[in-house]
């Protein structure tokens, strides 16, 4: 099967990249303010469950949970990153003046988390979700899925 071969090739590529790509790798350009938070354990743990779920909806929920974990840790770096408990802390008035993280901050961290996790069958997962849920995506879940698919394409282009 074509997907199985593509899954193996991408998995091997991610495994090779994970050995050399650090948070300070030039391809990622993770902002220095966020490097100290690596390896984003809550996000890695959330994404590590991707292969455990069988429905497209559940796979989307895993990607969404991973993205939420990353954004929480980037927005509130003083709060421990944990996937076991969802707790939101609202910033003090003094914190409202600082810049909140955006897509340029999120995306390279997401790539790093995917490299650190290397979930199985990524190509098959993308094709499966796009086939059975692709036209029903909207809102934040759609954004997270688009970022996930884009991150996988980016990973394919990172030079060793």
Secondary structure, DSSP 4 states (H G I P E B T S, - for coil): -HHHHHHHHHHHHHHHHHHH--TT-TTT---HHHHTTTT-HHHHHHHHTGGG--SHHHHHHHHHHHHHHHHHHHH-TTSPP-SS-----PPPGGGGGSPPP-HHHHHHHHHHHHHHH--S-HHHHHHHHHHHTGGG--HHHHHHHHHHHHHHHHHHH---
